[in-house]
């Protein structure tokens, strides 16, 4: 059975110094696939440590290097406009948590623009159809180097943004009402 979850999320601020104006939308998760879009701009400074910060993580906590994790590589498609060049997108799954890592060949910087649609598909993909991304955090970290622990700095957290979508019955009633108006105008002429 395929479960579809459509979620529209926005990044909220964790501290006055750390912001990223990112939006995750069109989250569709099944037992073997995961698709979603990320758009927005990293729009305020984050104080990082001395190490390279080329990995953007989305997951339940500040993330580190976990060599035992299974990985599934994803593909991405630019949604148009100026975008920051990515080098990889990987979904990690282990006994502790599931998280997404989006990497670029250089450090993430203020003004970096993300405007991508991501797709993961693998028979061994962790089933994320019940995963609630609300409350997941975004952190920036350095690349893995010789399986050394990875530093990660929290950038923000995701929170649900309510968007009203009419129920199918409401749309049906609206359509019947319009048809009735059209019919009544036609009979009066």
C-alpha positions in Angstrom: 0.0 0.0 0.0 1.3 3.4 -0.9 1.1 6.2 1.6 1.3 9.8 0.3 2.0 12.6 2.7 2.0 16.2 1.4 3.6 18.5 3.8 4.5 22.2 3.4 7.2 23.3 5.8 9.2 26.4 6.6 12.4 26.8 8.5 12.0 28.7 11.7 14.9 30.5 13.6 16.7 28.7 16.4 18.8 31.7 17.4 19.1 35.3 16.4 22.4 34.6 14.6 21.5 31.5 12.7 18.9 31.6 10.0 18.1 29.9 6.7 15.1 30.9 4.7 14.5 27.4 3.4 11.2 25.8 2.5 10.6 22.0 2.2 7.4 21.2 0.2 5.8 18.4 -1.7 7.0 15.7 0.7 5.9 12.3 -0.7 7.1 9.2 1.1 6.4 5.6 0.4 8.2 2.4 1.6 10.7 2.6 -1.3 10.7 6.2 -2.5 11.1 9.7 -1.1 10.5 12.9 -3.1 10.4 16.5 -2.0 11.5 20.1 -3.0 13.8 22.5 -1.1 13.7 26.2 -2.1 15.1 29.3 -0.5 18.2 31.2 0.5 20.6 30.8 3.4 20.0 34.4 4.5 21.9 35.1 7.7 25.2 34.2 9.1 26.1 31.1 11.1 29.2 31.0 13.3 31.0 27.8 12.3 34.0 26.2 13.7 37.3 26.0 11.9 36.5 22.9 9.9 35.0 22.7 6.4 31.1 23.2 6.3 30.1 21.6 3.1 27.2 19.4 4.3 23.6 20.5 5.0 21.7 18.0 7.1 18.0 17.6 7.7 17.2 15.2 10.5 16.1 14.8 14.2 19.2 16.1 15.9 22.7 17.5 15.4 24.3 14.9 13.2 27.7 13.3 13.1 29.7 10.8 11.2 28.1 7.3 11.6 30.1 4.8 9.5 27.6 2.0 10.2 24.7 3.8 8.6 23.2 2.5 5.3 23.1 5.0 2.5 20.9 5.7 -0.5 22.0 8.2 -3.1 19.4 10.5 -4.6 19.1 12.6 -7.6 18.1 16.2 -7.9 16.6 18.5 -10.5 17.0 22.2 -10.6 13.6 24.0 -10.4 15.0 27.0 -12.3 16.7 30.3 -11.5 20.1 30.7 -9.9 20.9 27.8 -7.7 23.9 26.8 -5.6 25.7 23.9 -7.2 25.3 20.6 -5.3 27.8 17.6 -5.4 25.6 14.9 -3.7 22.4 14.1 -1.9 22.4 11.1 0.4 19.7 9.6 2.7 21.3 7.9 5.8 19.5 5.3 7.9 20.7 3.7 11.0 19.4 2.5 14.4 19.3 6.0 15.8 17.7 8.1 13.1 17.2 8.9 9.4 18.7 12.0 7.9 19.4 13.7 4.6 22.7 15.1 3.7 23.0 17.6 0.8 26.6 18.5 0.0 28.3 21.1 -2.2 31.9 21.1 -3.3 32.7 24.2 -1.1 31.4 25.6 2.1 27.8 26.6 2.6 27.6 30.4 2.7 25.2 33.3 3.3 23.3 33.9 0.1 23.5 30.2 -1.1 20.3 29.5 -3.0 18.6 26.1 -3.0 15.9 25.5 -5.6 15.8 21.7 -6.2 13.5 18.8 -6.4 15.0 15.6 -4.8 14.2 12.0 -5.5 15.3 8.8 -3.7 14.3 5.4 -4.9 15.7 2.1 -3.6 14.1 -1.2 -2.6 16.1 -1.1 0.7 15.2 2.5 1.4 14.0 3.0 5.0 10.2 3.4 5.0 9.6 7.1 5.7 5.9 7.1 4.9 5.2 7.7 8.6 8.0 10.1 9.3 6.9 13.5 10.6 9.5 16.0 9.4 7.9 18.6 11.6 10.5 19.3 14.4 13.4 18.0 12.3 16.4 20.3 12.5 18.8 21.6 9.9 22.4 21.6 10.7 25.6 22.3 8.7 28.7 20.2 9.1 32.0 19.3 7.5 32.6 16.3 5.3 33.6 12.9 6.7 37.4 12.5 6.8 38.9 9.1 7.6 35.8 8.2 9.7 36.6 11.0 12.2 33.7 12.5 14.2 31.9 15.2 12.3 31.1 18.6 13.7 27.6 19.9 13.1 26.1 23.3 14.0 22.3 23.7 14.2 20.9 26.2 11.8 17.2 25.9 12.4 14.2 23.6 12.7 11.2 22.8 10.5 7.7 23.6 11.6 4.4 22.9 9.7 2.9 25.8 7.8 -0.9 25.4 7.5 -2.3 25.7 4.0 -6.0 25.2 3.5 -6.8 22.7 0.8 -10.5 22.3 0.0 -11.9 18.8 0.6 -13.1 16.9 -2.6 -16.7 17.2 -1.4 -16.4 21.0 -1.1 -15.0 21.2 -4.6 -17.9 19.0 -5.8 -20.5 21.3 -4.2 -18.8 24.4 -5.6 -18.9 22.8 -9.1 -22.6 22.0 -8.7 -23.3 25.5 -7.5 -21.6 27.0 -10.6 -23.4 24.6 -12.9 -26.7 25.6 -11.2 -25.9 29.3 -11.7 -25.1 28.7 -15.3 -28.3 26.7 -15.9 -30.5 29.3 -14.1 -29.0 32.2 -16.2 -29.7 30.1 -19.4 -33.3 29.5 -18.5 -34.1 33.1 -17.7 -32.9 34.4 -21.1 
